[in-house]
Amino acid sequence: MVRTEQFRRSATPVLEILALSGVYYASAWCGLLEEVRIAGAVVTPLWPPTGIALSCLLFFGIRIWPGITLGTFLVVATLSPLHAADFGIVVGNTLAPVCAYLMLRRVGFRVELDRLRDGVMLVALGALGGMLVSATLGSGSLWVTGSLPSSGFWPTWAAWWAGDAMGVLVVAPVLLAFRSPRVLRDIRHYRWAEAAALLAASVAVSVLATRSSLALLFLVFPLIVWAALRFQLVGAAPCVLLVSVQAIIAATGGLGPFAHQSLLESMVNLQALNGSAALTALLLAAVVTEQNGIRRRIEQACRELAEVVDRLAPGESSRRWLPPDGEDG
């Protein structure tokens, strides 16, 4: 019995590492479906593995970092024969989410994202700050080994950093929002109709905005605000993911508002849209969640105070402190 328990304890981290490497590899190929080439380097507008890696580190701890290394190695080895630059890419892709995780833990980040500061830290440290590591080491390795010309370093670096950062901003909030099945059970039954309407509207508007030749990309923001105000991160994060995927498909295919634009123009407009949508959803959802938490704590304090008053003066609390059933305070 003791040996069985010890085997389970030793096998669990190994299984978690293997699972992470498999998910990392699969999500990488999803990202590479819309790859672009800048100065001969393959980059993607959205790199989902960074968001997945950071989320798994936040869930399971630093011990699963080898899964990121293994997943990156498998992706690199599958794309082309291994070169000296690939070592820097593997190291960079591993260190970026690890550094982001350590910085977030250092500032007391909470995966519930129920405070504005958590949303700000995920953006500043998790996405914008942490992903500097992978972009610098990856592009630098290609440049040092001669695989990337000097003129292409900064365009490649910028595209690399933006794709990794978008992976954190777009993918990580979805995983953090649905970290437990309880979040869906907490949604009241009558609100599922509203959620269905929000989903249908998000699909229709995102397709229209990214396929129309008119400049209609701004139409997605009322939907994101609706999702954040009514459903917080559970509604806003999937909405942003849907919009981002539609926009990426349109940008890489030269469709809708991205038609007749150069690759640089398309990428700048695309990342501006994705970044603005992700920031709006993440920060607004965090603010609403924080305010709801404050309201619940105030209500709880009022109930406790009413109980104290009721013990001191029976009947006074129901008459003076608590509103009748069905009325707002």
N, C-alpha and C positions, 0 to 999 in steps of 0.2 A: 504493500500500500504506500509506504514511504517512497519507494523507488518510482512508483507510478506518478506520484505527486511531483517528485523532482524532475521526472522526464517531461511532465506537462509544463513546468516552469521554464525549463530550458528550451523546449520546443516552441513555445508561444512566441518569443521574440524572433526566432528563425522564420516561422510562418508569416509573421507580420512583415518582416523584411522582404520575403519572397513575394508576398501579396502586393506590397508597395511597388516593387520593381516591375511586376506584371502590369499593374494599373498605370504606372508611369510610362511604360513602353507603349501600351495601347493608346493612352491619351496623346502621346507624342505623335503617333501616326494620324490621329484625328487632326492635330494641329498642322501637320505637314500636308494635309489635303489641300490647303490654301497657301502653300509656300510661295515665296518670292525670292528672286536672286538679286543681290546687290553686290556689285564688284566681284562676282563669282562666288560669294558666300550665300548659303541657304539660310534664310530667316523666315519667321512667320509673324503675321500681325498679332496673333494671339497664341501664346505657348501655354496650354493647359497644365503641363506637368509641374510648373512652378507653383501654381495655386494648390494642386493636389499634394505636392511635397510639403509645403508649408503647413497646410491643414493637418496632414498626418503627423507632423512633428508636434503641432499643438495638441493633438489628441493623445498620442502615444509616447511622446517624449523623444529626447535626443538619441535614444538607443537604436532607432530604426534608420539612422542616416545611411548605413550601407545599402539600403534598398534604393536610395536615390542614386548612389554611385553605380550600382549594378544596372538600374534601369537606363541611366544615361549611356553607359558603356554599350548596352545592347542596341540602343538607338543608333549611336555613332558607328558601331561595327556593321550594322545592317545597311546604312546609307552608302558607305564606301569603304575601301580597304583602309586599315588603320594607318595613321600618320603621326608624326611627332606632335603636331598641333592638337590632335585629339586628346592627348593627356591633359592639356590645359583646359580644354572644353569640359571634360569630365570633372576635373577639380573645380572649375568655376561653377558648373551647374549643381555641384554638391554643396559647395561653400555658401552659395547665395541664399538658399532657403535656411541653411543652418545658421548663418549670421543673422538673417531676419528673425528667426525663432529666438535666438539668444537676446537680441535687442528688445523684442516684444516682451519676453519674460522679465527682462531687466526693469522695464517700466510698468510692470504689473498688468499686462494686457489680459483681458478676460474673453474667452471664446464666445461667451453669450452676446457680445457686442451690444450690451445694454447701457453703455455710456458713450457720450460724444467723444471722450478722450480715446476710447477703444477704436472708434472709427478713424479718428485722426492718426493714431499710431499705426494702424494697419496700412493706411495710405502712405504716411511719411517714412516709416521704418520698414514695414513688410514689403511694400511695392517699390516705392521710389528709391529708398535707400539700399535695401538689401540686394536688389537686382543690379546695382552698379557692379557688384562683384562678378557675376556671370558674364555681363557684357564686356567688362574690361579684360578679364582673363581669356574669354573666348576670342574676342577680336584681336587681343594682343598676341595670343598664341598663333593665330593665322598670319598675322603680320610678321612676327619674328621668324617663322619658318618659311616665309616667302610665298605663302598661299594667298596672301592678300596684299595688293599694292598699297603704298602709303596714301595715295589719293582716295582709296576706298575705305580707309580705316574708320574715319568719323561717321560716314553714312552707315556703314555696317554696325558700328558701335551703337549709334542712335536707334537703328531698327531693332537690334538685338535687345537693348535695354527696354525699349517700348513694348516689344512683344512679351518679354518676361514680366514686366510690370503689369501689363494688362492681364496676364495669366493669374496674378495674385488678386487684382482688383475685381475681375469678372468671375473667376472660378472659385476662389477661396470663400467668398461670402456665401455662395450657394451651399458648399459643404458645411460651413459653420452654421448656417441657418437650419439645415436638415440633419444636424448631428444626432438627433434622437427622433424616433417616431412620435414622441409625445407632442411635438409642435403641431402636427396635423390633427391629433386628437383634441387639442385645446381650441381649435377653430369650431365655433358653434355651427350647428347644422344649417341654420338659415343663412349663414354667410357663405356657404359653398356656392350658392347661386351667384352671389356677387363675384366670387373667385372665378367661376366659369365665365362670367361676362368679361372680367378683366383679362383672362387668358385669350378669349376670342378677339377682343379689341386689340390686344398686344400683337397677336399674329397678323391681323388685318392691317393695322397701322404700320407695323414694322416692314411688312412686305411692300405696302404702298409707298412709304417714305424712301425705301432703298431701291425701288425699281422705277419710280417716276422720274422723268427728266426734269421736273420742277424741283426747286430747292425746298423739300418738305421734311428734311431730317429733324427739324425742331418739333415735329408733331409727336415724337416719342416721349418727350419730357412730361407732358401732362399725365401720360399713363404711368410713368415712373413715380411721379408725385402721388398719384392715386394709390398705387401699390404700396408705397412707403407709409403713407398716412393711415391706410386702412389695415394693412397686413404686416407692416414693418418689414424686417429683413426677409421673412418667409415669402412675401409677395414681391418685394423689390428686386432681390437678387436673381430669381429666375427671369424676371422681366428684362433686366439688363443683359443677361446671358442670351436671351432670345434676340434682342435688338442687335447685340454685338455680332452674333453669328450671321444674321441676315446682312448686316453692313459689310462684314468681311467678304462674304460671297459676292456681293455687289461690287466691292472695290477691286478684288482680284480678278473679277470677270469684266470689269469696265462697264458696268451697268448703271442705269439711272443717273443720279447726280455725279457719279464718278466717271461717266463716259467722257471721252475726249480729254482726259486729264493724264498728265505724265505719272509715272510710278511714284515719284517723290510727292507730287501733289495729292495723289490718291491716299498714300500712306499718312501724310500729315492730316488730311481731312478725316480719315478713318480713325486715327488715334485720338484726334481732338474730340470726335463724337463718343468713342468708347470711354475715354477718360472722363469726360464731362458727365456722361450717363452714370458711370460707376460711382463717381464722387457724389453726385446728387442723391442716388439711391442709398449709398452706404451711410453718408452723414445724416441725411434726413431721417432714415430709419432708426439710426442710433439716437437721435434727438427725441423722436417720438417714444421710443422704448424707454429712454431715461425718464421722460416726463411721466409716462404711465407708471413707472416704478415709484417715482416720488409721490404721485397721487395715491397709490395703494398704501404706501407707508403712512401718509397723512390720515387716510381713512382708518387704518389700523390703530393709529395713535388716538384718533377720536373715539373709536370703540372702547379702547382701554380706559380712556378718560371717562367715558360714559359709565363704564362698569364701576369705576371708583366713586363717581357721583351717586350712582344708584345704591351703592352700599352705604354711603353717608346719609343720603336722603332718598329713600325708596320712592320710585315713581317720577322723580324729577328728570332723570336722564331721558326717558322716553318722551317727556313733554317738551323739554327745552333743547336737547342736544341732537336727537336723532329725527330725521324727517320721516313722515309716513311712508309706508311701502308704496313703491311705484313712482315716487316723486324724487326729483333731483335735489341734491343738497344746495 
